[in-house]
Amino acid sequence: MSGRLIPALPFGATLGLIAPAGPPAAGSLERVPALLAAHGFKAKLFPGCAGPTHLDYLAASDAQRLADLHAAFADPEVDAVLALRGGYGCARLLEQIDTDLLRRQPKLLIGFSDITALHGLRDGLGLVGLHAPMPASNLLDADASADAHALFSLLHRGLSAGEQIAPALPAHDLNQGERAAGRLIGGNLAVFTALLGTPWAPRADGAILFIEDVGEAPYRVDRLLVQLRQAGVLDAAAGFLIGSFSDAESPDAVLADLLRPLGKPMLAGWPSGHCRPHIALPLGLQVEMDVAAGCLTVI
């Protein structure tokens, strides 16, 4: 564990499963323990994972989802906390989260999409999280074995300064600049932007801003980026890491129009988000982005 910025979890470690946003699809919850066991982890499912749902789109009531989140971080048996899926709902919990508890129990939080809101809150506490696939979101899919292996292998080995994250990236027209270094922040563009004006919006000064989204038409991506610009986030950031924008027309023209004139290093086509493969990203850690090499180095 010495020197690791994300501690290694041994085989047999327990992952606490919570559903802070949407409910799992029918029949998926029962398959999660076997998935984790196949990769050397025990699963501890907290009650809200099984419902009952609230308003049809929330896994359980706000009170239950909040109680599960607190219980998972407080539980001495739980080594790291894994969100079951995204959807929507984390924002409803933010003002009630016990931040003192999270500071006392700085366990890793793993998840993406709506979990971006929780990563934002934790960033303000100086806590690291993994923007990574989730069991009932995409890790149970038939073609997700490589993503599952990559994520759980990362959890077993941990992450140290000097390590590179270097997926095979084709050249991309949006790429510009050479290098930028800073704290890695961001996640889902719509959820991240919704944090603006709240106490849980991560500081962007000197940061590497990662963005991804799903099902957002180019004009909606435009609106979100303009809001980030008007809030000073784009000017404050040191560089941009562009992930997947899936299930909609490509927003590359919008990204070029709004980000390229800033003259900051930008690395695009990064395989993270609502896509496959989905490479885990260490939010909250300092990284150096090398555009020409197409990689991130933890520093």
N, C-alpha and C positions, 0 to 999 in steps of 0.2 A: 504494500500500500504506500510505501515511502515514495514521496515525490509525485504521486499521481494526483492530478487535479480532479479527476473523477475516479474515486476508489474502485478497485476491482471487487466484484462480488463472487464469492466461491460457489462451486457447485453445491446445490442444496439450499442456497439462499432463498429467502421468501420475498416475492413481489406482492405488494398489496394492490389489489384491483379495485378501483373506484370508478364511478360513472358520474362525473360532475356536470355533464352536459346531457346529451341525448341518450335514449335507450338502445340497447343492442337489438339487432334483428332477431326474430323468433328462431330459436334453435342454435344461436351462436354462443350464448353464455356457457352452455354445458360443454362446449368443446375447448374452452380456454385452458382449464387445468392440464389437459393432455398436451396441448401445444407447449405450455411452459415446461412441463415435465420432460418433454422430448429434448429440450435445450438445457436441462440441468437446473431448473428452478421449481420451487413450490409456489403455488398460487393461493393467496388468501383473499377471497371475494368478500367485500363488505356489502351489507344488506341492500343498499340502494341499487346495486347492480341488477337485482331481480325485481325492481319496482316496488309497489305499483307506479305506473307512469302518472305524470301530472301534465295537464293541458295537452296530452298526446305527444308532445315533442320533448318533454323533459323526462329523464330516466326515473326520477322520483321527486318528491316534494323538495323545495329549497332546504327545509330543515333537515331532511334525511340526507341529502347530498352533502350538505355542509358538515353534518355529524360524521359522515363516512370519511370525508377529507381529513377532518381533525383526528379521527380515530386511527386512520392509516398512518399518519405521521407520528402519532403518539405511541403506537403499538410497538413494544420492544421486539416482537417477532418479525416485524416488517423491515426489510433492508433497503428497499426502494419502492416508490409508488408509481404504478403504471395505470394511466387512464385507459378505460375500456374502449372508448370511442369519442368522437367529437360531436358535431351537430350544433347545438346551441344550449346555453344555460350557465356557463361559468361566470359571465358578467353579473348575473343575479346574486352571486355569492360574495363578490369581492369585498364589499364593505363590512361583511360579518366575519371574515376570516381572521383567526387568531394569529397575528403575525409574530407575536412573542413565541408561540408554540413552534412556528416554522423556523425561527432563528435557533431555538433550542434543539430542534430536530432537523438538521440540514440535509435530509435525505434527498436523493435524486428524484426529480419528477420527470416522467417520460410521457410524451404525447405531442400531438400537433393539432392543427385546425382550430377548433374553438378553445383548445387548451392553451393557445397563444395568450389568452387573457390571464391565466394563472401564471404563465411564464413571465408576463409583464409585471405582475405583483411581486413575484419572487426576485426579479431582477433588481427591484428597488431595495430588496433586503440583502443583496449581494450573493444570492443563491444561484447555483448553476442548474440548468435543466437540459434535457435532450429533446430537441424537435425530432420526433421519430415515429415510425409506424405504430399502430395500436392494434390489439387483438381483434376486437369486433368491428374495426374500421376496415382493415385490409390484410392483416397478418394471417387470417383464416382462409383467405382466397387460395384456390388451387395453385396459382402461379406465384405465390408469395414466399416460397421456401427460401429463396436467396436473400430476400429482405429480412426474413426471420433469423436466418443464420447470421447475417451481418450484425443485426441489432444485438442478439443475445451473446454473440462472441465479443462484441464491444463491452457489454456489461460485465462479462467474465474477466476481461483483461484490464479494464479501466482505460484511462486516457492520461497521458503525461505530456509535459511541455516538450516541444520538439517533434512531436508526432505530426505526420501529414495526413490529411484527408484528400485523396487524389483520385476521384473517379475518372474514367475515360470520357473526356469531353471533346466533342467536335468543335471546330472553329465556329464562332457565332458573330453575326454582324453587329451585335450590340456591344461586344467587348471593346474596351478602350482603357488606356492608361497602362501602368505597369504594376505597381504594388500599393497596397494600403494596409494599415494595421490599426486594430482597435477592438473593443469589446463587441462580440457578436450579439446582435439583438434582432428582434423581428419575429417572423412567422407568417401566419395568414394575414394578407394585406387588409382585408375588410375588418377582421377582429382587432388587429393592431391599430388601425386608424380609429376604430371606435373607442380606444382608450384615451385618445387625445382629450384634454380638458379634465381628465380625472387624475386622482393621485397615483394611479397605477400605470401611467404611460412611461415607458423606459426613457431615460435620458439618452439622447442621440449624439451628444457632443463627442466627436472623435470616434464614433462607433462604425462598425460595418453593419449596414442594414440589409438583412435578408428578407425578401418578400416572395410569396407564392399565393396562388388562389385557384379556385375552381368555379366554373360556371359564371364567371363575370365577363360580360361583354366589354369590348374596348372602351366604350364611353363611360362605363362604370369604373373601370380601372383608372381612366383619366380623372374622374371625380375624386377618387380616393387619393391619387397622387397629388392632385392640386390641393387637397386638404392638408396633406403632409407638408407640401411646400409652404402653404400659407401659415402653418403652425411652426415653421422654422426647422422642421425635422430634416428635410433634404439638404438644406444649407449646412446644418450641423454635422451631418454624417461625413465620415472620411471616405466611404466608398459603398458600392452597392453589389450585393450578391443576388442574382435573379434566379429564382427557382422555377418550378413548373407552373404554367397557367393552362389548366386543362379544361376540357368540356365546354369550350367556347372558342370563338374566333380569336386568333393570335392577337395579343395586344402589343406586339413588338414595335409597331409604328408609334403607338402612344408612349411606350417606354423610351424610345429614341427621342421623341419630340420633347419630353419633359425632363429626362435624366441626362441625356448626352450633353446639352449645353452647359451643365454644371461643371463639366470638365473633370469629374472625379473618376477614379478607377472603377470599372464596372466589369464583372464577370457574369456572363449569362449562360443559360442552358444547364444550370446546376440541377442534378436529379434529386430534388427534395420537394415534397409537397404531396398533392393528390395525384401521384404518378407512380410508375414502376420503371426502374428501381427507385427506391426512396432511401437516400443516404441520411443517416442520423447526423444532426448538427448540434454541437455543444453551445447552447445559448448561455451567455453570461461569461464565457471565457474570452481571454484575449487571443486574437488570431491575426496572422498575417495572410492577406490574400494576394496571390501571385497570378496575375491575369494571363501572362504568357504561358506559364506552366499549368494553368488550370487547376490550382490546388489551394488549400488552406493549410497553414502550419500553426499548431497551437503554440503559443509563446508565454 
